[in-house]
Amino acid sequence: MLKLLVGLGNPGPEYEDTRHNAGWWWIDRIAADLGVTLRPERAYFGLVGRTSVNGQPLWLLKPTTYMNRSGQSVAALARFFKIAPHELLVAHDELDLPPGDARLKRGGGHAGHNGLRDIHAQLGSADYWRLRLGIGHPGVKHEVVHWVLRTPPAAERAAIDEAIDRSARALPLLLAGEVARATAAIHTTEPPRPKPPRPAAPATAAPNAPKPSSASGQPAP
């Protein structure tokens, strides 16, 4: 049973709509769905909310430490409330998935993500759940920093939001321990809408067609 949901991002209006804040977008959606208000908690270095699901407490956390110190916030709350790594889910942006894709996994490496890297270090464990929200890759390594700190175009943002919606709808399954069903729901992207049929081309007269005859039987002028 999950006890702590975390969305990673950077604080400040200049970062609010950047790709690196996809985890924040997700936790905001979950808070809205659950009717939870996130409030600043200095002891946990972030915005924190609490609710109850299936009779069990559930914490929501947005670290406000900047991405590369996310572990300071996560570890502070997890240790105080004795939340084990496997009871924790972290939502974050994922370069290796295209916008619109999302993947759920437990454990593994940090793949160079500085937020995950610090969580690994502060918890002393990689055995926590991750929700990987695809943001796409710029194609060249030296552009990655600029890529994640830019606002995605409208079509990409809509695709990311669709993945967030899909994973939010699957969260009750995950909280109920139905991991296989939740995973299947999260990993299934919506099929593209079929394009409308192209209109038929208007009929055209055959070339060099004879002109209709007049009433007198002679060709019309």
C-alpha positions in Angstrom: 0.0 0.0 0.0 1.4 3.4 -1.0 1.6 6.0 1.8 3.4 8.8 0.1 3.0 10.3 -3.4 5.7 12.8 -4.6 5.8 15.0 -7.7 9.2 16.4 -8.7 9.8 19.9 -10.0 11.4 23.2 -9.5 9.8 26.1 -7.5 9.2 29.5 -8.9 6.9 30.9 -11.7 9.8 30.8 -14.2 9.8 27.0 -14.0 6.1 26.3 -13.5 5.3 25.4 -17.1 8.6 23.7 -18.0 9.0 20.1 -18.9 11.0 19.4 -15.8 7.9 20.1 -13.7 5.8 17.3 -15.2 5.8 15.6 -11.7 4.4 18.8 -10.2 1.6 18.8 -12.8 0.8 15.2 -11.8 0.7 15.8 -8.1 -1.5 18.9 -8.6 -3.9 16.8 -10.5 -4.0 14.1 -7.8 -4.5 16.7 -5.1 -7.4 18.1 -7.0 -9.0 14.7 -7.5 -8.6 13.8 -3.8 -9.7 17.2 -2.6 -6.4 17.8 -0.8 -4.9 21.2 -0.2 -1.1 21.4 -0.3 0.5 23.7 2.3 4.0 24.8 3.0 5.7 22.6 5.7 9.2 23.9 6.6 10.1 20.6 8.4 9.6 18.7 5.1 11.0 21.3 2.7 7.9 21.3 0.5 4.2 21.6 0.0 2.4 18.8 1.9 -1.1 17.4 2.1 -2.7 14.5 3.9 -5.8 12.4 3.3 -7.2 9.0 3.9 -7.8 6.3 1.3 -9.2 2.9 2.1 -8.8 3.7 5.8 -5.1 4.4 5.4 -3.3 7.7 5.6 -1.9 9.0 2.3 0.6 11.9 2.0 1.1 14.1 -1.0 4.4 16.1 -1.4 5.8 18.7 -3.7 9.5 19.3 -2.8 10.4 23.0 -3.0 14.1 22.4 -2.6 14.9 22.6 -6.4 15.2 19.4 -8.3 18.7 18.3 -7.4 17.9 18.4 -3.6 14.5 16.6 -3.8 15.8 13.8 -1.6 16.1 16.2 1.3 12.4 16.8 1.3 11.3 13.2 0.5 13.6 11.6 3.2 12.5 14.1 5.8 8.8 13.2 5.5 9.4 9.5 4.9 11.6 9.1 8.0 9.3 11.0 10.3 6.3 9.0 9.4 8.2 5.7 9.0 7.3 5.3 5.4 9.4 2.6 3.7 10.8 3.0 0.2 8.3 0.5 -1.3 5.5 2.6 0.1 6.6 5.6 -1.9 5.8 6.7 -5.5 7.7 9.5 -7.2 6.3 11.1 -10.4 8.9 12.7 -12.6 9.7 13.8 -16.2 11.3 11.2 -18.4 13.5 12.0 -21.4 13.4 8.5 -22.8 9.7 8.4 -23.4 7.7 10.6 -25.9 5.1 13.0 -24.7 1.9 11.1 -24.0 3.6 7.9 -22.8 3.8 7.0 -19.1 5.4 4.0 -17.4 5.2 2.6 -13.9 8.1 0.8 -12.4 9.6 -0.1 -9.0 13.3 0.2 -8.3 16.1 0.7 -10.9 18.7 3.3 -11.5 18.2 7.1 -11.7 19.2 7.3 -15.4 20.9 10.7 -14.8 17.8 12.3 -13.4 19.1 14.6 -10.6 15.9 14.5 -8.6 16.0 10.7 -8.5 19.7 10.7 -7.9 19.3 12.7 -4.7 16.3 10.6 -3.5 18.5 7.5 -4.0 21.2 9.1 -1.9 19.0 10.4 0.9 16.9 7.3 1.3 19.8 5.0 0.8 17.6 2.8 -1.4 16.3 2.7 -4.9 13.4 0.4 -4.0 10.6 2.9 -4.5 7.9 3.3 -7.2 8.4 5.7 -10.1 5.8 7.1 -12.5 7.8 8.1 -15.6 6.0 10.9 -17.6 7.4 11.2 -21.1 8.6 14.6 -22.2 10.7 13.4 -25.2 14.4 14.0 -26.0 15.9 16.9 -27.9 18.1 14.4 -29.8 21.5 15.6 -28.7 22.9 15.3 -25.2 24.2 18.9 -24.9 20.7 20.2 -25.4 19.1 18.3 -22.5 19.4 21.0 -19.9 17.8 23.6 -22.1 15.1 21.1 -23.2 13.9 20.2 -19.7 13.8 23.9 -18.6 11.7 25.0 -21.6 7.9 25.2 -22.0 6.7 22.5 -24.3 4.6 23.5 -27.3 0.9 23.2 -26.9 0.6 19.8 -28.7 3.3 18.3 -26.5 1.7 19.7 -23.3 -1.6 18.3 -24.3 0.0 14.8 -24.8 1.7 15.0 -21.4 -1.6 16.1 -19.8 -3.3 13.1 -21.4 -0.7 10.8 -19.8 -1.3 12.5 -16.4 -5.0 12.0 -16.8 -4.6 8.4 -17.6 -2.3 7.7 -14.7 -4.6 9.7 -12.3 -7.5 7.5 -13.3 -5.4 4.4 -12.6 -4.3 5.6 -9.1 -7.3 4.0 -7.3 -6.2 0.6 -8.6 -2.7 1.2 -7.5 -3.8 2.3 -4.0 -5.9 -0.8 -3.8 -2.9 -3.0 -4.5 -4.0 -4.0 -8.0 -0.6 -3.3 -9.5 -1.1 -5.3 -12.7 -4.3 -3.6 -13.7 -2.9 -0.2 -12.8 0.2 -0.8 -14.9 -1.9 -1.9 -17.9 -4.1 1.2 -17.6 -1.1 3.5 -17.3 0.9 1.9 -20.1 -2.0 1.9 -22.6 -2.1 5.1 -24.7 -5.3 6.3 -26.2 -5.6 5.3 -29.8 -5.4 8.2 -32.3 -8.7 9.4 -33.6 -9.4 8.3 -37.1 -9.1 11.0 -39.7 -12.4 12.0 -41.4 -12.8 10.6 -45.0 -11.6 12.9 -47.7 -14.4 14.4 -49.8 -14.9 12.8 -53.2 -13.5 14.8 -56.1 -16.2 16.6 -58.1 -17.1 14.9 -61.4 -15.6 16.6 -64.5 -16.7 16.4 -68.0 -14.8 14.2 -70.3 -12.3 16.1 -72.5 -13.5 17.0 -76.0 -17.1 15.9 -75.2 -19.5 16.8 -78.0 -21.8 19.7 -77.2 -25.5 18.9 -76.7 -27.7 19.3 -79.8 -30.3 22.1 -80.1 -33.9 21.4 -80.6 -33.4 21.7 -84.4 -31.0 18.9 -84.3 -28.0 21.1 -85.0 -25.1 21.4 -82.5 -25.7 24.2 -80.0 -23.6 27.3 -80.5 
